[in-house]
Amino acid sequence: MSQKKFLFNFYSHFLLMVFSILSANTFIFADSFAYDKRVRISEENDEIIVNHYHDCSKNTDKKRYKMITTHQNPFLSDNDYSYLEAIEKKSGKQLFKKPVPALNKIVIIEESKYIIGLSKIKLWNPFQLLIYDKYGNLVCKKHIAASESELTVAEYKEFEEKFPEVNNYILFNNLILKKYDNIYIDFLCLGIPYRKEDGAFNFLFKREVCNHLSKNFRESVTNYIYWYKEPDPKIKVIYVDKKFEAVSLLDPKGERFEISIEQCQK
């Protein structure tokens, strides 16, 4: 695909998402200017120190623009504007340093087994939840939106038949969840190739509902997604037969919800 065509598809998708957000049944905040902060945050316990830095100022506009309009993968080495670093406290040894999306909060849990990064930044930020083990292995990455599409089994079958390429992308990237008799699709995640099959976005947009994780998620028009309680979302890890199955945390109104590791994106 040529860059010109890619950018056309990207901006078409972006404008559709803005229209969706402005039309959604969720509370929307206006943004007076684009997110442009430089941020350093640290968290530590008796064993490790975890540092995060991101520079979303105008100095990095071109690099972040290139990322979000091409591969949309902030974990590659060309990301030198945002990183996550873990250091062993006793020895001073660096356990890992990884390029990551811009984060707002770090939580170290389970006696340093896992490091959880949370982000409320939406602008040019593909993922709002990250989970690493203390050696830098990525356990989970997930895009979070205030709304998604809810389909019945029959409606999903119709979507699957009408829009096979878009559906294959959604399946491959794990943007779909079956819960009881409904199918939920994260149709606002950037990268879904709607222009390949005209009508796919509108099909999902007509079935837009609040996120099944919580009805209390809120968004600004471009900059922010408010999905966890500040300053402390009280994160817990859920195990089933000693296997890490899910994280549990508080939404902005203090109601607890869970995100299964199986819901994480590839």
C-alpha positions as CSV (number, residue, x, y, z in Angstrom):
1,M,0.0,0.0,0.0
2,S,1.4,3.5,-0.9
3,Q,2.0,6.0,1.9
4,K,-0.6,8.3,0.4
5,K,-3.3,5.6,0.4
6,F,-2.3,4.6,3.9
7,L,-2.7,8.1,5.2
8,F,-6.0,8.5,3.5
9,N,-7.2,5.3,5.2
10,F,-5.8,6.3,8.5
11,Y,-7.4,9.8,8.6
12,S,-10.7,8.4,7.3
13,H,-10.7,5.9,10.1
14,F,-9.6,8.6,12.6
15,L,-12.5,11.0,11.5
16,L,-15.0,8.1,11.8
17,M,-13.8,7.5,15.3
18,V,-14.1,11.1,16.3
19,F,-17.6,11.1,14.9
20,S,-18.3,8.0,16.9
21,I,-17.0,9.5,20.1
22,L,-18.9,12.7,19.6
23,S,-22.1,10.7,18.9
24,A,-21.7,8.1,21.7
25,N,-23.8,7.7,24.7
26,T,-20.7,8.3,26.9
27,F,-19.7,11.5,28.7
28,I,-17.1,13.3,26.5
29,F,-14.6,16.0,27.6
30,A,-13.4,18.6,25.2
31,D,-9.6,19.0,24.6
32,S,-8.3,22.6,24.3
33,F,-4.9,21.4,23.0
34,A,-3.2,18.1,22.2
35,Y,-1.4,16.1,24.8
36,D,2.3,17.3,24.8
37,K,3.9,16.4,28.1
38,R,7.2,15.1,29.2
39,V,6.8,12.8,32.2
40,R,9.0,10.8,34.5
41,I,7.5,8.3,37.0
42,S,9.1,5.8,39.3
43,E,7.9,3.0,41.6
44,E,9.9,0.8,43.9
45,N,9.7,-1.9,46.5
46,D,12.4,-3.8,48.5
47,E,13.6,-5.6,45.4
48,I,13.3,-3.5,42.3
49,I,13.0,0.1,41.0
50,V,10.8,0.7,37.9
51,N,11.2,3.9,35.9
52,H,9.2,5.2,33.1
53,Y,9.8,8.3,30.9
54,H,7.9,9.6,27.9
55,D,8.3,12.7,25.8
56,C,5.2,13.6,23.9
57,S,6.3,17.2,23.2
58,K,6.6,18.7,19.8
59,N,10.2,17.4,19.7
60,T,8.9,13.9,19.1
61,D,5.9,14.7,16.9
62,K,7.4,13.3,13.7
63,K,8.5,10.0,15.3
64,R,5.2,9.4,17.0
65,Y,3.3,10.5,13.9
66,K,5.2,8.0,11.8
67,M,4.5,5.2,14.4
68,I,0.8,5.8,14.6
69,T,0.3,6.2,10.8
70,T,2.3,3.2,9.8
71,H,2.9,0.1,12.0
72,Q,1.3,1.4,15.2
73,N,3.8,-0.6,17.2
74,P,5.4,1.5,20.0
75,F,7.5,-1.5,21.1
76,L,10.1,-1.2,18.3
77,S,13.6,0.1,18.7
78,D,12.8,3.3,16.8
79,N,10.7,4.4,19.8
80,D,13.3,6.4,21.7
81,Y,10.8,8.8,23.3
82,S,9.1,6.4,25.8
83,Y,10.6,3.6,27.8
84,L,10.1,1.3,30.8
85,E,13.1,0.2,32.9
86,A,13.5,-2.2,35.8
87,I,16.5,-2.2,38.1
88,E,17.5,-4.7,40.7
89,K,17.8,-2.7,43.9
90,K,20.5,-4.7,45.7
91,S,23.0,-5.0,42.8
92,G,22.0,-2.0,40.7
93,K,21.7,-4.3,37.7
94,Q,19.3,-3.3,34.9
95,L,16.8,-6.1,34.5
96,F,15.4,-4.6,31.3
97,K,14.7,-1.4,29.4
98,K,12.0,-1.5,26.8
99,P,10.3,1.0,24.4
100,V,6.7,1.3,25.5
101,P,3.6,3.5,25.0
102,A,3.3,6.5,27.2
103,L,2.2,5.6,30.7
104,N,0.7,7.4,33.7
105,K,1.0,4.9,36.5
106,I,3.3,1.9,37.4
107,V,2.3,-0.8,39.9
108,I,4.6,-3.5,41.1
109,I,2.7,-6.6,42.3
110,E,3.1,-10.2,43.5
111,E,6.5,-9.7,45.2
112,S,8.0,-8.1,42.1
113,K,6.8,-10.9,39.7
114,Y,4.8,-8.4,37.6
115,I,5.0,-4.8,36.6
116,I,1.7,-3.2,35.4
117,G,1.7,0.0,33.4
118,L,-1.5,2.0,33.1
119,S,-2.2,4.9,30.7
120,K,-5.0,7.3,30.3
121,I,-3.4,8.9,27.2
122,K,-5.3,8.2,24.1
123,L,-3.7,10.5,21.5
124,W,-1.3,8.5,19.3
125,N,-1.2,5.9,22.0
126,P,-2.3,2.4,20.9
127,F,-2.4,0.7,24.3
128,Q,-3.5,1.7,27.7
129,L,-2.7,-1.5,29.7
130,L,0.7,-3.2,29.8
131,I,1.8,-6.1,32.0
132,Y,5.5,-7.2,32.1
133,D,7.2,-9.8,34.2
134,K,10.3,-8.5,36.0
135,Y,12.6,-9.7,33.3
136,G,10.9,-7.7,30.6
137,N,8.7,-10.3,29.0
138,L,5.4,-8.7,27.8
139,V,2.5,-10.6,29.3
140,C,-0.3,-8.3,28.1
141,K,-1.0,-5.3,26.0
142,K,-4.5,-3.9,25.6
143,H,-6.3,-1.0,24.0
144,I,-9.0,0.5,26.2
145,A,-12.0,2.5,24.9
146,A,-15.1,3.9,26.5
147,S,-17.3,2.1,24.1
148,E,-17.4,-0.9,21.8
149,S,-19.8,-2.7,19.5
150,E,-22.3,-5.3,20.9
151,L,-23.6,-7.9,18.4
152,T,-25.9,-10.8,18.8
153,V,-24.7,-14.2,17.4
154,A,-26.9,-13.7,14.3
155,E,-25.6,-10.1,13.8
156,Y,-22.0,-11.3,14.1
157,K,-22.6,-14.0,11.5
158,E,-23.9,-11.4,9.2
159,F,-20.9,-9.2,9.8
160,E,-18.5,-12.1,9.3
161,E,-20.1,-12.9,5.9
162,K,-20.3,-9.3,4.7
163,F,-16.9,-8.1,5.9
164,P,-14.5,-11.1,6.0
165,E,-11.2,-9.1,5.7
166,V,-12.1,-6.7,8.6
167,N,-13.4,-9.7,10.6
168,N,-10.1,-11.6,10.1
169,Y,-8.1,-8.6,11.3
170,I,-10.3,-8.3,14.4
171,L,-9.9,-12.0,15.1
172,F,-6.2,-12.0,14.5
173,N,-5.6,-9.0,16.9
174,N,-8.0,-10.4,19.5
175,L,-10.3,-7.4,19.4
176,I,-13.4,-9.6,20.0
177,L,-15.0,-11.2,23.0
178,K,-17.9,-13.6,23.3
179,K,-19.8,-13.1,26.6
180,Y,-23.0,-15.0,27.2
181,D,-25.1,-14.6,24.0
182,N,-23.4,-11.4,22.8
183,I,-20.2,-10.6,20.9
184,Y,-18.2,-7.5,21.8
185,I,-15.8,-5.9,19.4
186,D,-13.3,-3.1,20.1
187,F,-14.1,-1.4,16.8
188,L,-12.4,1.9,17.8
189,C,-8.9,0.4,17.9
190,L,-6.7,2.0,15.3
191,G,-5.5,-0.1,12.5
192,I,-8.7,-1.9,11.6
193,P,-8.8,-1.8,7.8
194,Y,-12.3,-0.5,7.3
195,R,-11.6,1.0,3.9
196,K,-11.0,-2.5,2.5
197,E,-14.7,-3.2,2.9
198,D,-17.0,-0.1,3.0
199,G,-19.8,-0.4,5.5
200,A,-17.9,-2.4,8.1
201,F,-17.4,0.6,10.4
202,N,-21.0,1.8,10.1
203,F,-22.3,-1.8,10.8
204,L,-20.3,-1.8,14.1
205,F,-21.0,1.8,15.0
206,K,-24.8,1.3,14.8
207,R,-24.4,-1.3,17.6
208,E,-22.2,0.9,19.8
209,V,-22.6,0.4,23.6
210,C,-20.6,1.2,26.7
211,N,-17.5,-1.0,27.2
212,H,-18.6,-4.3,28.7
213,L,-15.8,-4.0,31.3
214,S,-17.4,-0.9,32.9
215,K,-20.1,1.6,32.0
216,N,-18.1,4.2,33.9
217,F,-15.2,4.7,31.4
218,R,-15.1,8.2,29.9
219,E,-13.1,9.9,27.1
220,S,-12.0,13.3,26.0
221,V,-12.4,13.9,22.3
222,T,-8.7,13.2,21.4
223,N,-6.4,13.1,24.4
224,Y,-7.6,11.0,27.3
225,I,-9.4,7.8,28.3
226,Y,-10.5,7.7,31.9
227,W,-10.8,4.1,32.8
228,Y,-9.3,3.5,36.2
229,K,-9.6,5.1,39.6
230,E,-7.0,7.7,40.6
231,P,-4.7,7.8,42.4
232,D,-4.9,4.1,43.3
233,P,-7.0,1.6,41.3
234,K,-6.3,-1.2,43.9
235,I,-4.9,-3.7,41.4
236,K,-5.2,-7.4,42.2
237,V,-3.9,-10.4,40.3
238,I,-6.3,-13.4,39.8
239,Y,-4.9,-16.9,39.6
240,V,-6.7,-20.1,38.5
241,D,-4.8,-23.3,39.3
242,K,-1.6,-21.1,39.9
243,K,-1.9,-19.6,36.4
244,F,-2.1,-15.8,36.0
245,E,-5.6,-15.4,34.5
246,A,-6.7,-11.8,35.0
247,V,-6.1,-8.4,36.7
248,S,-8.8,-6.8,38.7
249,L,-9.0,-3.0,39.4
250,L,-11.3,-0.2,40.2
251,D,-13.0,1.9,37.5
252,P,-13.2,5.8,37.9
253,K,-16.3,5.4,40.2
254,G,-14.6,2.8,42.4
255,E,-16.5,-0.2,40.9
256,R,-14.3,-3.3,40.5
257,F,-13.9,-5.0,37.1
258,E,-11.6,-7.6,35.6
259,I,-9.5,-7.9,32.4
260,S,-8.6,-11.4,31.5
261,I,-5.2,-12.2,30.0
262,E,-7.1,-13.9,27.2
263,Q,-8.5,-10.5,26.3
264,C,-5.0,-9.0,25.6
265,Q,-4.1,-8.2,22.1
266,K,-1.5,-10.0,20.0
